[in-house]
Amino acid sequence: MLQIESHRSFGGEQRRYQHVSDALDCEMHFSLYLPPAAEQGQVPLLYWLSGLTCDDQNFVTKAGAQAAAAEHGIAILCPDTSPRGEAVADDPDGEYDFGLGAGFYINATRAPYDRHYRMYDYVATELPELCRRELPMLSGVAAISGHSMGGHGALTIALKNPGHYRSVSAFAPICSPSRCPWGIKAFAGYFGEDKILWQQHDATELIAEAAAIPMRIDQGGADDFLGPQLRPELLLAAAQQAEFPLDYRLHSGYNHSYYFIASFIAEHVAFHASHLEKP
């Protein structure tokens, strides 16, 4: 693991790392904010999963989360959104919603994507193990959040791994990828037509049987993707039927952009801090 960038920020340090991923079989980058408290010892960790077309840098340069992370003594780790490199298969049509920058946080089973597209294993297993070995993180004290495709990833990874995360949140998540154009294209490409695999990575399907975990979702009311792609009404209905505790907040006038995320990211960091501070 090689540190390739470092910037002082709110008394802490914004870093960028490069490493070879076993799960993805390629070289990867991730960004990490360490709060001032990390200079004295181990700190809790919040994973942030970004959306379509993003990499590990979008959140750290646009969301303004470092101030809240410094205040609460929380590290934030931002992985890339897909495997990278010349050998990694991309969308054959060069579209933005599949392939590079669109890993959907799943393990692909369909060739040629099954060789590299194992973002689920990368986020849920490889990065936590790397943090335990190499970085000043408290073992077993983590939370997860994300935006859009990354919101889908945060919700599904948290629901599929009870006890691994103290809390989960999302901004404008893709709530039911098996029922929206983005998800249908991605799941057909990565899984083929095995709908059982699709359902195993669909938060609306998972929440019916999942163990309760503190969950917050913020959605912009002026989001152009709200109706056709995000489908929060499906998740809300499933959560209500399962009596799953879900704090859902709809914000009039906000769209899908990082202006929306920046407006409420401090509240999300505080939400996670309230659960990460518990023994």
C-alpha distance (Angstrom), angle and dihedral (degrees) to the residues before:
residue distance angle dihedral
M1 . . .
L2 3.80 . .
Q3 3.81 125.2 .
I4 3.81 106.8 -139.9
E5 3.84 102.8 171.0
S6 3.78 138.4 29.9
H7 3.81 129.5 178.4
R8 3.79 127.8 174.9
S9 3.82 109.9 -122.4
F10 3.82 130.4 172.7
G11 3.78 90.9 -22.7
G12 3.79 91.8 -51.8
E13 3.78 134.0 79.8
Q14 3.80 132.6 -98.6
R15 3.80 107.6 -152.1
R16 3.79 137.4 -179.8
Y17 3.80 124.2 -153.4
Q18 3.79 136.0 -164.4
H19 3.80 122.7 -156.3
V20 3.79 143.3 151.9
S21 3.81 110.8 -103.3
D22 3.79 118.4 -143.2
A23 3.80 91.7 -165.1
L24 3.81 94.3 52.4
D25 3.82 98.2 31.4
C26 3.80 92.6 -134.8
E27 3.79 143.1 79.4
M28 3.81 114.1 -78.2
H29 3.80 140.6 -174.6
F30 3.78 130.0 -146.9
S31 3.80 133.0 178.7
L32 3.80 123.9 -135.7
Y33 3.79 131.7 -169.8
L34 3.80 114.3 -156.7
P35 3.82 114.7 -164.8
P36 3.82 121.6 -140.3
A37 3.83 88.8 -98.7
A38 3.82 89.6 68.0
E39 3.81 88.7 72.4
Q40 3.82 88.3 66.6
G41 3.80 99.7 42.0
Q42 3.80 147.9 -54.5
V43 3.81 119.8 -23.1
P44 3.84 137.2 -164.9
L45 3.80 117.6 -94.2
L46 3.80 132.7 -133.6
Y47 3.81 116.8 -164.7
W48 3.80 115.5 -149.1
L49 3.83 118.9 -160.5
S50 3.79 116.1 -162.8
G51 3.79 130.7 -148.1
L52 3.79 139.1 -112.2
T53 3.83 116.9 -39.5
C54 3.84 92.0 9.3
D55 3.78 129.4 117.6
D56 3.81 131.4 -165.7
Q57 3.82 92.9 -71.7
N58 3.82 104.8 57.6
F59 3.79 96.8 77.3
V60 3.80 96.5 43.2
T61 3.82 93.5 51.3
K62 3.84 99.6 38.9
A63 3.82 111.8 28.4
G64 3.80 100.6 59.6
A65 3.80 93.0 -141.6
Q66 3.81 96.4 143.0
A67 3.81 95.3 83.9
A68 3.81 93.2 55.2
A69 3.80 91.7 41.9
A70 3.80 90.4 52.7
E71 3.80 91.5 48.3
H72 3.80 93.5 51.8
G73 3.80 97.4 36.3
I74 3.81 95.3 -119.1
A75 3.80 128.1 143.3
I76 3.83 117.7 -140.0
L77 3.80 120.8 -151.1
C78 3.82 118.8 -164.8
P79 3.81 116.8 -169.8
D80 3.78 124.5 -166.9
T81 3.80 117.8 -94.6
S82 3.81 98.8 -119.8
P83 3.79 143.1 1.6
R84 3.81 114.1 -76.4
G85 3.80 139.3 -152.8
E86 3.79 142.9 79.5
A87 3.81 92.1 -77.1
V88 3.81 93.7 54.0
A89 3.81 115.0 101.2
D90 3.80 116.3 -120.4
D91 3.80 135.5 -167.6
P92 3.82 105.2 -63.8
D93 3.81 89.3 -137.3
G94 3.81 94.2 46.4
E95 3.82 93.5 -119.5
Y96 3.82 122.0 158.4
D97 3.82 98.0 -126.8
F98 3.81 100.1 64.9
G99 3.79 135.7 42.4
L100 3.79 120.0 5.4
G101 3.79 111.0 36.2
A102 3.80 90.6 11.2
G103 3.80 107.9 77.3
F104 3.85 93.5 141.5
Y105 3.82 91.0 -149.7
I106 3.81 94.3 -92.1
N107 3.80 136.3 117.1
A108 3.80 107.2 -110.8
T109 3.79 117.8 -136.5
R110 3.81 99.1 -175.9
A111 3.82 123.6 85.8
P112 2.96 133.5 -82.0
Y113 3.81 91.5 17.4
D114 3.80 96.1 52.6
R115 3.82 91.9 76.1
H116 3.81 97.0 63.7
Y117 3.81 110.8 5.6
R118 3.80 99.9 89.5
M119 3.79 99.8 124.6
Y120 3.80 92.3 145.0
D121 3.81 91.6 62.1
Y122 3.80 90.6 41.7
V123 3.81 94.7 54.9
A124 3.80 100.7 32.4
T125 3.83 99.3 40.9
E126 3.81 118.1 5.9
L127 3.81 100.1 48.1
P128 3.84 94.3 46.2
E129 3.80 89.9 51.1
L130 3.81 90.5 48.1
C131 3.81 90.8 50.8
R132 3.80 92.2 50.2
R133 3.80 91.1 52.2
E134 3.78 102.9 38.4
L135 3.81 112.4 19.4
P136 3.84 137.9 58.4
M137 3.81 96.6 -105.0
L138 3.77 128.2 140.7
S139 3.79 107.5 -114.8
G140 3.79 113.0 -114.1
V141 3.81 95.5 3.1
A142 3.81 104.5 111.5
A143 3.78 143.1 127.1
I144 3.80 132.1 -167.7
S145 3.81 135.5 -143.4
G146 3.78 139.6 161.6
H147 3.80 150.5 161.5
S148 3.81 130.5 -106.4
M149 3.84 105.7 -41.7
G150 3.81 85.7 11.4
G151 3.79 90.1 50.8
H152 3.80 87.4 56.1
G153 3.80 88.4 49.7
A154 3.81 93.9 48.9
L155 3.81 93.5 48.7
T156 3.79 96.3 46.1
I157 3.81 96.3 42.8
A158 3.81 91.0 49.4
L159 3.81 93.2 46.5
K160 3.82 92.3 47.2
N161 3.82 94.3 48.8
P162 3.82 108.9 49.8
G163 3.78 113.2 -166.6
H164 3.82 94.7 18.2
Y165 3.81 94.8 93.2
R166 3.79 129.4 38.7
S167 3.82 93.0 -151.8
V168 3.81 143.0 -4.2
S169 3.79 133.4 -150.6
A170 3.78 138.2 173.0
F171 3.78 142.5 -168.0
A172 3.82 114.1 -141.2
P173 3.81 94.1 -25.7
I174 3.79 125.9 -167.8
C175 3.79 92.1 -111.0
S176 3.79 100.4 -172.9
P177 3.81 111.8 19.2
S178 3.79 92.6 175.5
R179 3.83 87.6 64.4
C180 3.82 103.7 43.7
P181 3.83 133.8 69.0
W182 3.82 96.1 -112.5
G183 3.78 93.1 50.4
I184 3.80 97.0 40.6
K185 3.81 90.7 53.8
A186 3.81 93.1 46.1
F187 3.80 96.8 43.9
A188 3.82 93.2 46.3
G189 3.79 89.4 50.3
Y190 3.80 97.1 45.2
F191 3.84 100.2 33.1
G192 3.79 106.8 19.7
E193 3.79 116.2 -140.1
D194 3.81 97.7 -35.4
K195 3.83 97.9 125.2
I196 3.82 91.5 -174.3
L197 3.81 88.2 67.2
W198 3.79 89.8 47.5
Q199 3.79 91.2 54.6
Q200 3.82 91.7 49.9
H201 3.81 88.1 65.0
D202 3.80 99.1 40.6
A203 3.82 115.3 99.5
T204 3.80 91.9 -154.3
E205 3.81 89.9 58.6
L206 3.81 95.6 40.4
I207 3.79 98.0 49.5
A208 3.80 92.4 66.1
E209 3.82 91.8 69.7
A210 3.82 101.7 21.9
A211 3.78 127.8 118.4
A212 3.80 112.8 -110.2
I213 3.80 117.3 -93.1
P214 3.83 128.0 169.6
M215 3.82 103.9 -92.3
R216 3.79 132.1 -177.5
I217 3.80 126.9 -178.0
D218 3.82 125.7 -174.9
Q219 3.80 119.7 -166.1
G220 3.79 131.0 -176.5
G221 3.79 115.1 -127.9
A222 3.83 92.3 -146.9
D223 3.81 94.0 50.6
D224 3.82 109.4 135.6
F225 3.82 89.8 -149.4
L226 3.81 96.1 50.5
G227 3.79 98.4 99.9
P228 3.81 107.1 33.8
Q229 3.80 102.7 30.0
L230 3.81 114.0 20.6
R231 3.84 102.4 43.6
P232 3.83 98.7 -173.9
E233 3.81 90.4 167.3
L234 3.80 88.9 70.8
L235 3.80 93.4 53.5
L236 3.80 92.3 44.3
A237 3.80 91.2 52.6
A238 3.80 92.3 48.0
A239 3.81 91.8 47.4
Q240 3.79 91.8 49.6
Q241 3.79 92.1 49.9
A242 3.82 91.3 48.7
E243 3.82 92.1 42.9
F244 3.80 88.1 -125.0
P245 3.84 113.8 166.4
L246 3.81 105.1 -115.9
D247 3.81 124.5 165.6
Y248 3.82 104.2 -154.5
R249 3.81 120.6 -178.9
L250 3.81 125.1 -173.6
H251 3.82 114.7 -160.6
S252 3.80 116.8 -156.8
G253 3.80 115.8 -131.2
Y254 3.83 98.3 12.4
N255 3.80 120.9 121.0
H256 3.83 135.2 -161.0
S257 3.80 97.2 -80.4
Y258 3.79 135.9 107.0
Y259 3.81 87.8 -101.6
F260 3.81 84.8 71.8
I261 3.81 93.0 46.5
A262 3.80 93.0 47.4
S263 3.80 90.1 52.2
F264 3.81 94.3 60.4
I265 3.81 107.0 19.1
A266 3.82 92.6 101.6
E267 3.81 88.9 57.4
H268 3.80 90.4 51.4
V269 3.80 92.9 49.5
A270 3.81 89.4 49.6
F271 3.82 90.1 48.3
H272 3.79 91.0 54.4
A273 3.80 92.5 42.4
S274 3.80 90.1 57.8
H275 3.80 89.2 59.7
L276 3.81 99.0 35.3
E277 3.80 90.7 55.7
K278 3.80 92.1 59.6
P279 3.84 117.0 98.0
